[in-house]
Amino acid sequence: MSTLSNIWKIKELRSRILFTLGLIFICRLVAAVPTPGVNAAAMGDIINANRSAMGGLMGMLDIFTGGALSKFSVGTLSIWPYINASIIIQLMTAIVPSLEKMAREGDVGRQKLTQVTRYLTLVLCAGQAYAIAAGIESMVSPGGVPVVAFRGFGFRLLTVIAMTSATMLVMWLGEQITERGIGNGMSVIIMVNICARLPGAIYETVLKFFPQGGQPAELNFFTLVFLLALAFFVFAGTILLTDGVRKVPVHAARGAVGGRVAGGRSTYMPLRVNYAGVMPIIFAGPILTVLGWLFSRVDAPWLGWLQRYGDNLYNGYGRPGPCFLISYALLILFFSFFWIATQFNAVRIADDMKASNSYIPGIRPGMPTAEFLDLTMTRVTVIGSVGLIIIALLPSVLRSWGGGQLPAELASFFGGTSLLIIVGVALDTMRQIESYLVMREYDGFLKHGRIRGRAG
């Protein structure tokens, strides 16, 4: 409590936190403004009716947008077009020489990449908004109420303008939070969208502990103890996975620079256990959904096994079976190593170390160093990917546990992308606040040790 009170004693930190809270309020307001021409009540009925029919996928998307999808608000796309554009540019940087050159030009190059990302965000947002508008025109709620009363090009154009404007506004607000607020703006907005559904999920779960309509309670005291214990261990494991690093010792050789003897320092290179972060889960989920949708529509009799496989994948989010769980785990494992292969350049790191007269004890500079780093990163990634698989599969297992008595929204907070984002953003934000407190000679959140930042 004393640490929390010290936060408000620092004028700059207090201003940054209040500024961040104000912009978050605007972001949540954008998520509540309905899109013109859309019956939000009918859209909400369709989302609720299809939570289990579509394997909980629409429910998961609704969680990540902070409930904007169920209202079909102007903020339905939220910040995700920008996230998709950032991922595309990051992957293309390892392939396109011109983008790689920009990334190595320092601040000027990063500003150019940021501008390219913004333009790509605009294109992706317009395309996704048009596809969504065209897709919902024919939707009818279970009660027979059409979602869109006036269909046609005018509605699609209005939707594209409204959603694109809202997404670009949220993107700008995120950049302002990063620059003038506290934490990484884009990540903070995503975390707030996810946490916005948590109170409702908790309330829905609490109701299951009490008799309803003359029926006995669906959950009991032992279930509560189990959920609390599970939450503790899952959060602790996620923090370890997020902050875990393999420390590779690095020595700087002594040398004469400008008449002075420099170097001779000993430090270490942190290789993150979960180097890919949430990317493997983000890639694996949509791919499983698309493959399941395609395979389930195979009509050839001799490919009946493929159709059954597609049905298992398509319905796996709501009814996870061995087929879905194994496929999901293998895809996460694949994308964990794929991300390392495209983003971790051991040869470049070894060349930079050689140029700065640094070396790893017992390893020769040059290619032997690159091979050592590549082998070490591969071994570390095996451990990290196994932990990531466990965290990713836990919500699917919990959703089917006890005949689906645990609400899907609450189960999503016990693992998967939601938990990884919440833990990662919370740690980064706490690290920034900790730095302000320590700089002003106040006690931080921890009496012993410190909150480590996630090294990129």
C-alpha positions as CSV (number, residue, x, y, z in Angstrom):
1,M,0.0,0.0,0.0
2,S,2.9,2.4,0.7
3,T,4.2,1.7,-2.8
4,L,0.9,2.6,-4.3
5,S,0.7,5.8,-2.3
6,N,4.2,6.7,-3.4
7,I,3.1,6.5,-7.0
8,W,0.9,9.5,-6.6
9,K,3.6,11.5,-4.9
10,I,5.6,11.7,-8.1
11,K,4.0,14.4,-10.3
12,E,5.3,13.1,-13.7
13,L,4.3,9.5,-12.9
14,R,0.9,10.6,-11.7
15,S,0.3,12.7,-14.8
16,R,1.3,9.8,-17.1
17,I,-1.1,7.4,-15.3
18,L,-4.0,9.8,-15.4
19,F,-3.3,10.5,-19.1
20,T,-3.2,6.8,-19.8
21,L,-6.5,6.2,-18.0
22,G,-8.2,9.0,-19.9
23,L,-7.2,7.6,-23.3
24,I,-8.2,4.1,-22.2
25,F,-11.7,5.5,-21.4
26,I,-11.9,7.0,-25.0
27,C,-10.9,3.6,-26.4
28,R,-13.6,1.8,-24.4
29,L,-16.1,4.5,-25.6
30,V,-15.2,3.7,-29.2
31,A,-15.9,0.0,-28.5
32,A,-19.4,0.9,-27.3
33,V,-20.5,3.1,-30.2
34,P,-22.7,1.0,-32.6
35,T,-22.0,0.9,-36.3
36,P,-24.8,2.9,-38.2
37,G,-27.3,0.6,-39.8
38,V,-26.7,-2.4,-37.6
39,N,-29.1,-3.9,-35.1
40,A,-26.8,-4.5,-32.2
41,A,-29.3,-6.6,-30.2
42,A,-29.7,-9.0,-33.2
43,M,-26.0,-9.2,-33.6
44,G,-25.5,-10.0,-29.9
45,D,-28.1,-12.8,-30.2
46,I,-26.2,-14.3,-33.1
47,I,-22.9,-14.2,-31.2
48,N,-24.4,-15.8,-28.1
49,A,-26.1,-18.5,-30.2
50,N,-22.9,-19.4,-32.1
51,R,-20.5,-19.5,-29.2
52,S,-20.7,-23.2,-29.0
53,A,-21.7,-23.9,-32.6
54,M,-18.5,-22.3,-33.9
55,G,-16.4,-23.8,-31.3
56,G,-16.2,-20.7,-29.2
57,L,-14.2,-18.8,-31.8
58,M,-16.6,-15.9,-32.0
59,G,-16.7,-15.8,-28.3
60,M,-12.9,-15.6,-28.2
61,L,-12.9,-12.8,-30.8
62,D,-15.5,-11.0,-28.7
63,I,-13.1,-11.2,-25.7
64,F,-10.2,-9.7,-27.6
65,T,-12.3,-6.8,-28.9
66,G,-13.6,-6.1,-25.4
67,G,-17.2,-6.9,-26.3
68,A,-17.2,-4.8,-29.5
69,L,-18.0,-7.7,-31.7
70,S,-21.2,-8.6,-29.9
71,K,-22.3,-5.0,-30.3
72,F,-20.8,-4.7,-33.8
73,S,-19.5,-1.3,-32.8
74,V,-17.3,1.0,-34.8
75,G,-14.4,-0.4,-32.8
76,T,-15.1,-4.0,-33.8
77,L,-11.6,-4.3,-35.5
78,S,-10.0,-2.6,-32.5
79,I,-6.2,-2.5,-32.8
80,W,-5.9,-5.8,-34.5
81,P,-5.3,-4.5,-38.1
82,Y,-2.3,-2.6,-36.7
83,I,-1.1,-5.8,-34.9
84,N,-1.5,-7.8,-38.1
85,A,0.4,-5.1,-40.1
86,S,3.2,-5.1,-37.5
87,I,3.6,-8.9,-37.7
88,I,3.6,-8.8,-41.5
89,I,6.3,-6.1,-41.6
90,Q,8.3,-7.8,-39.0
91,L,8.3,-11.1,-40.9
92,M,9.0,-9.3,-44.2
93,T,12.0,-7.5,-42.6
94,A,13.8,-10.9,-42.5
95,I,13.0,-11.5,-46.2
96,V,13.0,-8.1,-48.1
97,P,16.5,-6.5,-48.2
98,S,15.1,-2.9,-48.3
99,L,13.1,-3.4,-45.2
100,E,16.0,-5.0,-43.4
101,K,18.1,-2.0,-44.4
102,M,15.5,0.3,-42.8
103,A,15.5,-1.7,-39.6
104,R,19.3,-1.3,-39.3
105,E,19.3,2.5,-39.9
106,G,18.5,3.3,-36.3
107,D,15.8,5.8,-35.4
108,V,15.3,7.1,-38.9
109,G,14.8,3.6,-40.3
110,R,12.4,2.7,-37.5
111,Q,10.4,5.8,-38.2
112,K,10.1,4.7,-41.9
113,L,9.0,1.2,-40.9
114,T,6.4,2.7,-38.6
115,Q,5.0,4.8,-41.4
116,V,4.9,1.8,-43.7
117,T,3.1,-0.1,-41.0
118,R,0.5,2.6,-40.7
119,Y,-0.2,2.6,-44.4
120,L,-0.5,-1.2,-44.3
121,T,-2.9,-0.9,-41.3
122,L,-5.1,1.4,-43.3
123,V,-5.3,-1.0,-46.2
124,L,-5.9,-4.1,-44.0
125,C,-8.6,-2.2,-42.0
126,A,-10.5,-1.1,-45.1
127,G,-10.4,-4.6,-46.5
128,Q,-11.5,-6.3,-43.3
129,A,-14.2,-3.8,-42.7
130,Y,-15.6,-4.3,-46.2
131,A,-15.5,-8.1,-45.8
132,I,-17.3,-8.0,-42.5
133,A,-20.0,-5.6,-43.8
134,A,-20.6,-7.8,-46.8
135,G,-20.7,-10.9,-44.5
136,I,-23.3,-9.7,-42.0
137,E,-25.8,-8.3,-44.6
138,S,-27.5,-11.7,-44.9
139,M,-27.4,-12.5,-41.2
140,V,-30.6,-13.0,-39.3
141,S,-30.9,-13.5,-35.5
142,P,-32.5,-16.6,-34.0
143,G,-35.6,-14.6,-33.6
144,G,-35.8,-13.8,-37.3
145,V,-34.6,-10.1,-37.0
146,P,-32.2,-9.1,-39.7
147,V,-28.9,-7.6,-38.5
148,V,-28.8,-5.0,-41.3
149,A,-32.1,-3.3,-42.3
150,F,-30.8,-1.4,-45.4
151,R,-28.4,-3.5,-47.4
152,G,-26.2,-2.5,-50.3
153,F,-23.1,-0.6,-51.2
154,G,-24.0,2.4,-49.2
155,F,-24.0,0.4,-46.0
156,R,-20.7,-1.3,-46.9
157,L,-19.1,2.1,-47.6
158,L,-20.4,3.6,-44.4
159,T,-19.1,0.6,-42.4
160,V,-15.7,0.9,-44.0
161,I,-15.4,4.6,-43.2
162,A,-16.7,4.2,-39.6
163,M,-14.5,1.2,-38.7
164,T,-11.4,2.4,-40.5
165,S,-11.7,5.8,-38.7
166,A,-12.2,4.2,-35.3
167,T,-9.2,1.8,-35.8
168,M,-6.9,4.6,-36.9
169,L,-8.1,6.7,-33.9
170,V,-7.4,3.8,-31.5
171,M,-4.0,3.3,-33.1
172,W,-3.1,7.0,-32.6
173,L,-4.3,6.8,-29.0
174,G,-2.0,3.9,-28.5
175,E,0.9,5.8,-29.8
176,Q,0.1,8.7,-27.5
177,I,0.0,6.3,-24.5
178,T,3.4,5.0,-25.4
179,E,4.9,8.5,-25.8
180,R,3.2,10.4,-23.0
181,G,1.6,7.8,-20.8
182,I,2.7,4.6,-19.0
183,G,3.4,1.3,-20.7
184,N,3.3,0.2,-24.4
185,G,0.1,1.8,-25.7
186,M,-1.0,-0.9,-28.1
187,S,-0.4,-3.7,-25.6
188,V,-2.2,-1.7,-22.9
189,I,-5.3,-1.3,-25.1
190,I,-5.4,-5.0,-25.9
191,M,-5.0,-5.9,-22.2
192,V,-7.8,-3.6,-21.3
193,N,-10.1,-5.0,-24.0
194,I,-9.4,-8.5,-22.6
195,C,-9.9,-7.6,-19.0
196,A,-13.1,-5.7,-19.8
197,R,-14.9,-9.1,-20.1
198,L,-13.4,-10.5,-16.8
199,P,-16.0,-9.0,-14.4
200,G,-18.9,-10.5,-16.4
201,A,-17.2,-13.9,-16.6
202,I,-16.6,-13.9,-12.9
203,Y,-20.2,-12.9,-12.2
204,E,-21.4,-15.7,-14.5
205,T,-19.2,-18.2,-12.7
206,V,-20.3,-17.1,-9.2
207,L,-24.0,-17.7,-10.1
208,K,-23.1,-21.3,-10.8
209,F,-22.2,-21.8,-7.1
210,F,-25.8,-21.0,-6.1
211,P,-29.0,-22.9,-6.8
212,Q,-31.0,-21.4,-9.7
213,G,-34.6,-21.9,-10.5
214,G,-35.0,-24.8,-8.2
215,Q,-32.0,-26.6,-9.7
216,P,-28.9,-27.5,-7.6
217,A,-25.7,-25.5,-7.9
218,E,-23.6,-26.6,-10.9
219,L,-20.3,-25.9,-9.0
220,N,-19.3,-26.6,-5.4
221,F,-16.8,-25.5,-2.8
222,F,-14.1,-28.0,-3.9
223,T,-14.4,-26.6,-7.4
224,L,-13.7,-23.1,-6.1
225,V,-10.6,-24.3,-4.2
226,F,-9.4,-26.1,-7.3
227,L,-9.9,-23.0,-9.5
228,L,-8.1,-20.7,-7.1
229,A,-5.2,-23.1,-6.7
230,L,-5.0,-23.6,-10.5
231,A,-5.1,-19.8,-11.1
232,F,-2.2,-19.3,-8.7
233,F,0.0,-22.0,-10.3
234,V,-0.9,-20.9,-13.9
235,F,-0.2,-17.3,-13.2
236,A,3.1,-18.2,-11.5
237,G,4.1,-20.5,-14.4
238,T,3.2,-17.8,-17.0
239,I,5.3,-15.2,-15.2
240,L,8.3,-17.7,-15.2
241,L,7.7,-18.4,-18.9
242,T,7.5,-14.7,-19.8
243,D,10.5,-13.6,-17.8
244,G,12.6,-16.7,-18.0
245,V,16.0,-16.3,-19.8
246,R,19.1,-18.3,-20.5
247,K,22.1,-16.2,-19.5
248,V,25.0,-16.7,-22.0
249,P,28.2,-15.1,-20.5
250,V,29.9,-12.5,-22.7
251,H,33.4,-11.0,-22.1
252,A,34.7,-7.8,-23.8
253,A,38.3,-8.0,-24.7
254,R,40.6,-5.2,-23.6
255,G,41.8,-2.7,-26.2
256,A,43.2,0.7,-26.7
257,V,40.6,3.3,-27.7
258,G,41.8,7.0,-28.0
259,G,44.8,6.3,-25.8
260,R,42.7,4.7,-23.1
261,V,42.3,1.0,-22.3
262,A,38.7,-0.1,-22.8
263,G,36.9,-3.3,-22.4
264,G,37.5,-6.1,-20.0
265,R,33.9,-6.1,-18.8
266,S,31.9,-9.3,-18.2
267,T,28.2,-9.4,-18.8
268,Y,25.7,-11.8,-20.2
269,M,23.4,-12.2,-23.2
270,P,19.8,-13.0,-22.2
271,L,18.1,-15.6,-24.5
272,R,14.4,-15.6,-23.7
273,V,12.8,-18.9,-23.0
274,N,9.6,-17.8,-24.7
275,Y,11.3,-15.8,-27.5
276,A,8.2,-15.9,-29.8
277,G,5.8,-14.7,-27.1
278,V,2.1,-15.1,-28.1
279,M,2.9,-15.3,-31.9
280,P,2.7,-19.2,-32.1
281,I,-0.8,-19.2,-30.5
282,I,-2.0,-16.3,-32.7
283,F,-0.8,-18.1,-35.8
284,A,-2.0,-21.6,-34.8
285,G,-5.6,-20.7,-33.9
286,P,-6.8,-19.1,-37.1
287,I,-4.9,-21.7,-39.2
288,L,-6.7,-24.5,-37.4
289,T,-10.1,-22.8,-37.9
290,V,-9.5,-22.2,-41.6
291,L,-8.2,-25.8,-42.2
292,G,-11.2,-27.2,-40.2
293,W,-13.6,-25.2,-42.3
294,L,-12.1,-26.3,-45.6
295,F,-11.7,-30.0,-44.7
296,S,-15.2,-30.3,-43.2
297,R,-16.6,-29.3,-46.6
298,V,-14.8,-32.1,-48.5
299,D,-17.5,-34.1,-50.3
300,A,-15.5,-37.0,-51.8
301,P,-16.5,-40.4,-50.2
302,W,-12.9,-41.6,-50.3
303,L,-11.8,-38.6,-48.3
304,G,-14.3,-39.1,-45.5
305,W,-11.5,-39.3,-43.0
306,L,-10.4,-35.8,-44.0
307,Q,-13.9,-34.5,-43.5
308,R,-14.1,-36.0,-40.0
309,Y,-10.7,-34.5,-39.2
310,G,-12.0,-31.1,-40.3
311,D,-15.0,-31.4,-38.2
312,N,-12.8,-32.1,-35.2
313,L,-10.7,-29.1,-35.9
314,Y,-13.6,-26.8,-36.6
315,N,-15.4,-27.7,-33.4
316,G,-12.3,-28.1,-31.3
317,Y,-12.5,-24.8,-29.4
318,G,-15.8,-25.8,-27.9
319,R,-15.3,-29.6,-27.8
320,P,-11.6,-30.3,-27.7
321,G,-10.7,-33.8,-28.5
322,P,-7.3,-35.6,-28.9
323,C,-7.3,-34.7,-32.7
324,F,-7.7,-31.0,-32.0
325,L,-5.3,-30.8,-29.0
326,I,-2.5,-32.7,-30.9
327,S,-2.9,-30.6,-34.0
328,Y,-2.9,-27.4,-31.9
329,A,0.2,-28.4,-30.0
330,L,2.1,-29.4,-33.2
331,L,1.3,-26.1,-34.8
332,I,2.4,-24.1,-31.7
333,L,5.6,-26.1,-31.7
334,F,6.2,-25.4,-35.4
335,F,5.6,-21.7,-35.2
336,S,7.8,-21.4,-32.1
337,F,10.7,-22.6,-34.1
338,F,9.5,-20.7,-37.3
339,W,9.6,-17.4,-35.3
340,I,13.1,-18.2,-34.0
341,A,14.3,-19.0,-37.6
342,T,13.0,-15.7,-39.0
343,Q,13.7,-13.3,-36.1
344,F,16.8,-14.7,-34.3
345,N,19.8,-14.1,-36.5
346,A,22.7,-15.8,-34.8
347,V,25.2,-15.0,-37.6
348,R,24.4,-11.2,-37.3
349,I,24.8,-11.4,-33.5
350,A,28.1,-13.2,-33.8
351,D,29.4,-10.6,-36.3
352,D,28.4,-7.7,-34.0
353,M,30.1,-9.4,-31.1
354,K,33.3,-9.9,-33.2
355,A,33.2,-6.2,-34.3
356,S,32.9,-5.0,-30.7
357,N,35.7,-7.3,-29.5
358,S,33.3,-9.4,-27.4
359,Y,33.3,-13.2,-27.1
360,I,31.7,-16.1,-25.3
361,P,34.3,-17.8,-23.0
362,G,35.4,-21.1,-24.5
363,I,33.9,-20.3,-27.9
364,R,35.8,-18.9,-30.9
365,P,34.5,-15.8,-32.5
366,G,32.7,-15.9,-35.9
367,M,30.8,-19.0,-37.1
368,P,31.6,-21.1,-34.0
369,T,29.8,-18.4,-31.9
370,A,26.9,-18.3,-34.3
371,E,26.6,-22.1,-34.1
372,F,26.7,-22.1,-30.4
373,L,24.0,-19.4,-30.1
374,D,21.8,-21.2,-32.6
375,L,22.2,-24.5,-30.7
376,T,21.5,-22.9,-27.3
377,M,18.5,-21.0,-28.6
378,T,17.1,-24.2,-30.1
379,R,17.4,-26.0,-26.8
380,V,15.9,-23.1,-24.9
381,T,13.0,-22.9,-27.4
382,V,12.1,-26.6,-26.8
383,I,11.6,-25.8,-23.1
384,G,9.7,-22.6,-23.9
385,S,7.5,-24.2,-26.5
386,V,6.4,-27.0,-24.2
387,G,5.4,-24.5,-21.5
388,L,3.6,-22.5,-24.2
389,I,1.7,-25.6,-25.4
390,I,0.6,-26.3,-21.8
391,I,-0.7,-22.7,-21.3
392,A,-2.4,-22.7,-24.7
393,L,-4.2,-26.0,-24.3
394,L,-5.4,-25.3,-20.7
395,P,-8.4,-23.1,-21.7
396,S,-9.6,-25.7,-24.2
397,V,-9.4,-28.5,-21.5
398,L,-11.2,-26.3,-18.9
399,R,-14.0,-25.4,-21.3
400,S,-14.9,-29.1,-21.7
401,W,-14.2,-29.9,-18.0
402,G,-17.3,-31.0,-16.2
403,G,-19.5,-30.9,-19.2
404,G,-18.8,-27.3,-20.0
405,Q,-20.0,-26.0,-16.6
406,L,-17.1,-23.5,-16.5
407,P,-18.0,-20.4,-18.7
408,A,-15.8,-20.2,-21.8
409,E,-14.9,-16.5,-21.1
410,L,-13.5,-17.4,-17.6
411,A,-11.7,-20.4,-19.0
412,S,-9.9,-18.2,-21.5
413,F,-8.2,-16.3,-18.6
414,F,-6.6,-19.5,-17.3
415,G,-4.2,-19.6,-20.3
416,G,-3.8,-19.0,-24.0
417,T,-3.3,-15.6,-25.6
418,S,-5.4,-13.8,-23.0
419,L,-3.2,-14.7,-20.0
420,L,0.1,-14.3,-21.9
421,I,-0.9,-10.8,-22.9
422,I,-2.2,-9.8,-19.5
423,V,1.0,-11.1,-17.7
424,G,3.4,-9.6,-20.3
425,V,1.8,-6.2,-20.3
426,A,1.4,-6.1,-16.6
427,L,5.1,-6.9,-16.1
428,D,6.2,-4.3,-18.6
429,T,4.0,-1.6,-17.0
430,M,5.1,-2.5,-13.5
431,R,8.7,-2.3,-14.7
432,Q,8.2,1.3,-15.9
433,I,6.5,2.3,-12.7
434,E,9.3,0.6,-10.7
435,S,11.9,2.7,-12.6
436,Y,10.2,5.9,-11.7
437,L,10.0,4.9,-8.0
438,V,13.6,3.8,-7.8
439,M,14.8,7.0,-9.6
440,R,13.0,9.1,-6.9
441,E,14.5,6.8,-4.2
442,Y,11.2,5.3,-3.3
443,D,10.7,1.6,-2.5
444,G,9.5,-0.4,-5.5
445,F,7.0,-3.2,-5.7
446,L,9.6,-5.8,-4.6
447,K,11.7,-5.5,-1.4
448,H,14.2,-8.0,-2.8
449,G,15.4,-8.2,-6.4
450,R,13.7,-6.2,-9.2
451,I,11.2,-6.7,-12.0
452,R,13.2,-7.6,-15.1
453,G,12.3,-6.2,-18.4
454,R,11.8,-8.6,-21.3
455,A,14.9,-8.4,-23.5
456,G,14.1,-8.3,-27.1
